[in-house]
Amino acid sequence: MIDLYYWTTPNGHKVTIFLEETRVQYRVISVNISAGDQFKPEFLGIAPNNRIPAIVDKDPADGGAPINVFESGAILQYLAEKTGRYLPSDIRGRAEVMQWLFWQMGGLGPMAGQNHHFVQYAPEKLPYAISRYVNETNRLYGVLNKRLADHEFVAGDYSIADMASYPWIVPYNRQRQNLDDFPHLKRWFEAIQARPAVQRAYAIAEKINTTPTVSEQSRALLFGQTAAHLTGAKP
């Protein structure tokens, strides 16, 4: 049994996609980041960076005590190794998947996240910041499009690299991107979108969160965090 500490963000979707693809038994524990659940001591004991997702594997391969894992990329790698699925065992195939997983973690996710922030949520619309992150998102879409011109999936066979990248492409309209400009990416996107496990993963999200994550009430909580939030001191 896997306990999944989850909210309905791109990083959260990565893990539900994997779990639905593999049919690993899991339990969703909602961490409402708009309500400040990510600062509760019981969650910080699992995810010290106060970010979702995180997992607790109650049945680790070594038969020992439960294992906590935070950071979505680390979770995907851990689950892939646990199940023997979606991460090649040979050195070349593994390297291919891992470099694209890290590309998403270090590039596509952070840049698209900043795009979301300055385009959608920043109280002051800063043209330089918007241009910077919209353009960088566009460049990264181009990288992925070029890769997919001669690859069915990001790193050979369908893998955790695809599961990591797809949720960050889903909000392409909000990122001011047009998938018609990236035909190979669009072909891949539609193929992933049609997978039954992906559809099940997103259906879970619709049941858990029926209101916008970012509201006027939650804005300061989500975007004004400092070290004081982790200690309970007054920021």
C-alpha positions in Angstrom: 0.0 0.0 0.0 1.2 3.5 -0.9 -0.1 6.5 0.9 -0.1 9.4 -1.6 -0.1 12.9 -0.2 -1.6 14.8 -3.1 -3.1 17.9 -4.5 -4.3 18.6 -8.0 -1.2 20.2 -9.5 0.9 19.0 -12.4 3.4 17.5 -10.0 0.6 15.7 -8.2 -0.8 14.3 -11.5 2.6 12.7 -12.3 2.2 10.3 -9.5 -1.4 9.4 -9.9 -0.7 8.7 -13.6 2.0 6.2 -12.6 -0.1 4.6 -9.9 -3.0 4.2 -12.3 -0.8 2.8 -15.0 0.6 0.2 -12.7 -2.5 -0.4 -10.6 -0.4 -0.3 -7.5 -2.7 -0.1 -4.5 -2.7 3.4 -3.0 -4.6 5.7 -0.8 -5.0 9.4 -1.6 -4.5 11.8 1.4 -5.5 15.3 0.3 -3.2 18.1 1.2 -5.1 21.2 0.4 -2.4 23.7 -0.3 -4.9 26.6 -0.5 -5.9 25.9 3.1 -2.3 25.5 4.4 -2.3 21.7 4.9 1.3 21.6 3.6 2.5 23.2 6.9 0.9 20.7 9.2 3.6 18.9 11.3 2.4 15.5 10.2 3.0 16.4 6.5 6.3 18.2 7.2 7.5 15.0 8.8 7.2 13.3 5.4 7.9 16.3 3.0 10.2 18.8 4.7 10.1 21.1 1.7 6.3 21.6 2.3 5.4 20.7 -1.2 3.2 18.0 -2.7 3.4 15.2 -3.7 4.9 12.8 -1.2 4.5 9.2 -0.6 4.8 6.7 2.2 5.5 3.1 1.0 4.3 0.9 3.8 5.6 -2.3 2.1 9.1 -1.4 0.9 11.2 -4.0 -1.0 13.6 -4.5 1.9 10.7 -5.5 4.3 11.7 -2.8 6.8 10.0 0.2 8.1 7.9 2.4 5.8 9.8 4.7 3.4 8.9 8.3 2.9 9.8 9.9 -0.4 9.2 13.6 -1.4 9.9 15.4 -4.8 7.8 14.2 -7.7 10.8 13.0 -9.8 12.3 11.1 -6.9 8.9 9.5 -6.4 8.6 8.4 -10.0 12.0 6.9 -9.9 11.3 5.1 -6.6 8.1 3.7 -7.8 9.5 2.6 -11.2 12.3 0.8 -9.4 9.9 -0.8 -6.9 7.6 -2.1 -9.6 10.1 -2.7 -12.4 7.9 -0.6 -14.7 8.5 2.4 -17.0 12.3 2.7 -16.3 14.6 0.5 -18.3 17.1 -1.7 -16.5 19.8 -1.5 -19.1 22.3 1.3 -18.7 21.6 3.1 -22.0 17.8 3.0 -21.7 17.9 4.1 -18.1 20.2 7.0 -18.9 17.9 8.1 -21.7 14.9 8.2 -19.4 16.6 9.8 -16.5 18.1 12.7 -18.5 14.6 13.6 -19.8 13.1 13.2 -16.3 15.7 15.6 -15.0 15.1 17.9 -18.0 11.5 18.2 -16.9 12.3 18.6 -13.2 15.0 21.3 -13.9 13.5 23.0 -16.9 10.0 22.5 -18.1 8.4 22.4 -14.7 10.1 25.4 -13.1 9.8 27.6 -16.2 6.2 26.7 -16.9 5.5 27.3 -13.2 7.0 30.8 -13.4 5.0 31.3 -16.5 1.8 30.4 -14.6 2.7 32.7 -11.8 3.5 35.9 -13.8 0.8 35.4 -16.4 -2.0 34.2 -14.2 -1.4 35.1 -10.6 1.0 38.0 -10.0 -0.9 41.0 -8.8 1.2 43.3 -11.0 1.6 42.4 -14.6 5.3 42.7 -15.4 5.9 42.6 -19.1 9.5 41.6 -18.8 8.8 38.7 -16.5 5.8 37.5 -18.7 7.9 37.7 -21.8 10.8 35.9 -20.2 8.9 32.9 -19.0 6.4 32.7 -21.9 9.4 32.7 -24.3 11.3 30.1 -22.3 8.3 27.9 -22.1 8.0 28.2 -25.9 11.7 27.2 -26.3 11.2 24.1 -24.1 8.1 23.1 -26.1 10.4 23.4 -29.1 13.0 21.1 -27.5 10.3 18.5 -26.8 8.8 18.9 -30.3 12.2 18.3 -31.9 12.8 15.2 -29.8 9.4 13.8 -30.6 9.9 14.3 -34.4 11.6 10.9 -34.5 10.6 9.3 -31.2 7.1 8.0 -30.4 7.7 8.8 -26.7 10.1 11.1 -25.0 12.8 8.5 -24.2 12.0 5.4 -26.3 9.2 3.4 -24.9 6.5 5.0 -22.8 8.2 5.8 -19.4 8.3 8.0 -16.3 9.8 10.7 -18.6 6.4 11.0 -20.4 4.5 10.9 -17.1 6.6 13.8 -15.8 6.3 16.0 -18.8 2.7 15.5 -19.8 1.0 17.3 -16.9 3.1 20.4 -17.5 1.8 20.6 -21.1 -1.9 20.2 -20.2 -2.3 23.9 -19.3 -0.7 25.0 -22.6 -3.4 27.7 -23.1 -2.6 29.3 -19.8 1.0 29.2 -20.7 0.2 31.1 -23.9 1.3 28.3 -26.2 -0.4 26.9 -29.3 0.1 23.1 -29.8 -0.5 23.6 -33.5 2.9 25.2 -33.6 4.4 21.9 -32.3 2.9 19.1 -34.4 5.1 16.3 -33.0 4.4 17.4 -29.5 0.7 17.6 -30.3 0.7 14.1 -31.6 2.4 12.8 -28.4 0.2 14.9 -26.2 -3.0 13.5 -27.7 -1.6 9.9 -27.4 -0.9 10.4 -23.7 -4.2 12.1 -23.2 -6.1 9.1 -24.6 -4.5 6.6 -22.3 -7.1 5.1 -19.9 -4.8 5.4 -16.9 -4.2 9.1 -17.6 -8.0 9.7 -17.9 -8.5 7.9 -14.5 -5.8 10.0 -12.9 -7.4 13.3 -14.0 -10.8 12.0 -13.0 -9.5 11.6 -9.4 -8.4 15.2 -9.5 -11.9 16.4 -10.5 -13.4 14.7 -7.5 -10.9 16.0 -5.0 -10.7 19.6 -5.9 -13.7 21.4 -7.2 -12.6 25.0 -6.5 -9.7 27.0 -7.9 -6.4 26.4 -6.1 -5.5 30.1 -6.1 -8.0 32.5 -4.6 -7.6 36.0 -3.1 -7.6 34.2 0.3 -4.9 31.7 -0.6 -2.7 33.9 -2.6 -0.5 35.1 0.3 -0.3 31.6 1.7 0.8 30.1 -1.7 3.1 32.9 -2.9 4.4 34.6 0.3 6.0 31.7 2.1 9.2 32.2 4.1 11.2 30.1 6.5 8.9 31.2 9.3 6.0 29.2 7.8 7.9 26.0 8.6 8.5 26.9 12.2 5.1 28.3 13.0 6.6 31.7 13.7 4.8 34.8 12.5 6.2 35.8 9.1 
